[in-house]
Amino acid sequence: MNSSPSTSPSEVVDIIGVGAGFSGLYLAHRLTTAGWTFAGFEAGPSVGGTWFWNTYPGARCDVESIYYSYSFDEALQQEWTWSERFAPQAEILSYIEHVADRFDLRKHFTFNTRVVGATWNADDRLWEVQLGNGEKRRSRYLISGAGGLSTPKDFDVPGLKNFTGLQVSTSRWNISLDDLAGKRVAVIGTGSSGVQAIPLIAQVAEHVTVFQRTPNYVMPARNSELPVEQIQSIKDDYLEIREECRHSIGGIPERPVTDRAFDVSDEERQRRYEAAYQLSGFNGVGAEFIDLLTDPEANRTASEFIHNKIREIVKDPATAELLVPKYHPLGGKRSCFGTDYYETFNRPNVSLVSLRDEPIETMTANAIVTSQETYEADALVLAIGFDAFTGPLYGLNLTGESGKKLQEAWQDGVRTYLGIMTADFPNFFMVAGPQSPALASNVVMTIEQAVDWIADLIEHARDNGATRVEATTEGQNDWVNISEETVADTLYATTDSWYRGSNVKGKPNTFMGYVGGVGKYRRMCTEIAKRGYPGIAID
Ligand code: N01
């Protein structure tokens, strides 16, 4: 597993790829099929990326698996059968392993090997890449498939080092659920990871104390087994379904919604929210009217609908009020989809602490101490999220043509061209990078589009005898403006979350995604390619 397939330290490969998750594997497949030499490096011991590391109880994708899967090979999508509507982590990992084996992709990667630095050599037009094992490699192009949610956020909880009980984080889960059986468990964080893990931990623990800073909108995932007939009908129509996804807003089939929240009567609106609540998923309540993410008053109607659902489900009124998400609009930060999440707070062995009312001051060896109370615990689960997008990229320690690090180039905020390239870092590409549609889409679809586009671009360069491609400052400025203008019209702009970098202390506030839709983005990218790549200097 550890032998590097196509590189020796002296050899120059066409492409070095970072990561062996969804992005890295498709990069390896697409680029080697096109005849490029490719050497991939993966920090982990095997393929899978996000789905290798996030093994916490309840981890599953909240985009339906029939869409959250590769579309590039019709035989692959015909032969693989998903068991559930939202596949659990283990099944997604098996799928990724199947793809790696089916297309013989493991041979392109060196595992247990992290890329820890890369410097652009302007004279030779090569990236000089430093590996964690001390070795160096050189390549014409360097492509990051390091993912957006792969660098855990610093464990910035006061007093953490004092706690001597069992400690585990959702993003690096290394225990079994049984290890929490009969224990008093403290869980910090109520984003998508916490929301999935808490109900299952509550089933085995003696007691669970949930420490919540910001209540989130959690809608029922409504996961179920996939009926055989539905699987068959999807497979029969897979090519058309994928095409629809490619031209959609979020990379999944859309509900055809054209009216606004106040176009209908109050009764009709409630009736529609109720029906949408039964659907759930990203096509549920938040997608019922077209203005829910742009008009705060329209959004209020949907937000209050969910508030009332929480009050209906949670029996203790004081706990229900703490769980009601009143600090941001529905969809402003990423919605969560859970199974029995609010119901879990009706269990006698679950209690909720609102960190807005009583912040954590410190910890002792066996307790979390807030401004009001001391909560004893035998185990501590951190579900506090990621240093999204820039964390993994800064971890590559890139030095550009001017000698500046990427983190210096972006010290006032992320600046990219299409979320794929950035000026001063020639021949460097990001798959599913910041300011791409990755944040607000079925990311597998976004990954395939980016990889195909990058492959076409470097082929175009090769055909024209060029060895250097770089985003121009003008092209980049235009894209930053487009992506900022697109988000400025939405309620994302009003909400603090990892979407804006506001979950990490000191991180400049830039929105990390393009939210104009994957279909529109694809059309723009295709048009740019057709026009000979304006916004990119190719020589
Ligand atoms: O992380 P998060 P996540 N003290 O950042 C709290 C994807 N994902 O791992 O909101 C106390 O969303 C923080 O509070 P606040 C998905 O895109 C998908 O859950 O900052 N609390 C928040 O409650 C998702 O959005 C799936 O006030 C602290 C929580 O910890 C993204 O990954 C499953 C704290 C962090 O929530 C990230 O999700 C899992 C502190 N110092 C993940 N620091 C599915 O597909 C943070 N918090 C279902």
Residues whose N, C-alpha, C, O or C-beta is under 5 A from the ligand:
A	BS01	N01	R60 C61 D62 L149 D156 V157 I188 G189 T190 G191 S192 S193 G194 R213 T214 R334 A383 I384 G385 F386 W498 N503
